[in-house]
């Protein structure tokens, strides 16, 4: 791997830095740096600022309103956002359903949905997981029946991020009940104000309603709200999953968090000695630092693959999800240990540090080891598809 940034690349990096210095919304920046919870309006303001800069579609083709940036420019952009501790760009519209629509959608769907996605006028959510179909997503049972010129949908989705805010959902439903489980699924676009939809906030182990349950009872949507062909939903969905899994362990977001951990270890005292000066804790810190550098090197390896046409890097992005989420949980775990008994506090305790953000994020990343495909599922995929190892045996009749 030999990647050298050109003068044009360095000039582009400076443009991103200038945006972050002058146009990145100051109230969002202040909240992020203070570890405060962002509101829905804060996220809208941030995304709108990217749109006004012309950068909302940073990884979209020019013909659909995107930047048309090279892989190197995208890498630099994401790296600088990480250094600046910006919020994670909400993936559901820009990185998930948007690319699906411009790849598989018809011209009417592109004209109807893509401009609003870029401008962030529509908040999207993803209807994939179900109570009995999580990592084994192809076992989903939410049904869609074509009746006249409408799809009639019945079933349930769970772990649906942002559903309580969303105006639209991209959803997988079983439309061909007689087909094999991977072949009988279709990809539908569902307005969330359609009669028959009920959204129930779902409190998770962070003690926040970060997810939602969504129930469909005779929900009727237009027949033209299908993306791709009937039964093609699994193919369409896999494009979405690649984007999701590649975004869940971003090492650029860990760098600023690592800096906060270092400062925490400098401020915490045990037996009159700073935690960072105790060899056992410092050794754990250095191991985390090494892993962050290794993951960043892997990011450069993926960039090299993008620059060399014809290389398949999808499995490489799964390594980012597997390694990144587990490593981030390790980082947050060290912070909890560093705080000692205070690290066990939660909710409204007057002795909380940083308003309990360390405890919240510790629980959040424990969940992300499961979310987006468990670590066990990622290891199976990497082993079978990447290393050519045999598939695990299936129990007959199971």
Number of C-alpha atoms within 10 A of each C-alpha: 10 6 11 8 12 10 9 10 15 13 12 15 18 14 13 19 18 12 14 17 13 9 14 21 19 13 12 21 19 11 16 16 13 12 14 14 12 13 11 11 10 17 17 17 17 22 24 20 18 22 18 11 12 15 21 22 24 23 18 20 14 12 9 17 16 17 18 17 17 14 16 19 21 15 17 19 19 21 20 18 18 20 15 20 18 21 18 15 17 18 17 21 25 23 22 22 28 24 21 22 19 20 14 15 19 14 10 9 17 17 14 10 18 22 15 14 21 25 19 22 14 18 20 28 26 25 25 23 25 22 12 14 15 20 18 12 17 20 17 23 22 22 21 25 18 14 11 9 11 16 23 20 24 20 19 23 26 24 22 23 20 21 25 20 14 16 17 19 23 24 22 28 28 28 24 17 15 9 12 12 17 17 19 19 32 26 27 24 22 24 17 21 11 14 13 14 20 16 17 15 19 18 12 15 13 18 13 12 15 18 18 21 21 22 19 20 14 17 19 23 21 16 16 14 17 23 23 19 13 16 22 17 24 20 16 22 20 12 17 20 15 18 19 20 21 20 21 23 26 25 27 22 22 20 20 17 17 19 11 14 21 16 12 18 22 14 14 15 17 13 6 7 12 14 21 23 14 13 10 10 15 15 13 14 20 11 11 18 17 11 16 23 14 13 21 18 14 17 19 17 17 22 18 18 17 16 14 10 8 8 11 11 16 16 16 18 22 26 21 23 26 27 21 25 24 18 22 26 20 18 23 23 19 18 22 19 13 21 21 13 9 16 19 12 17 19 13 9 11 9 12 18 16 11 18 21 17 21 23 17 16 21 18 20 24 19 17 21 23 17 19 22 20 17 21 13 15 19 15 17 17 19 15 13 13 13 10 10 12 10 11 8 6 7 6 5 4 4
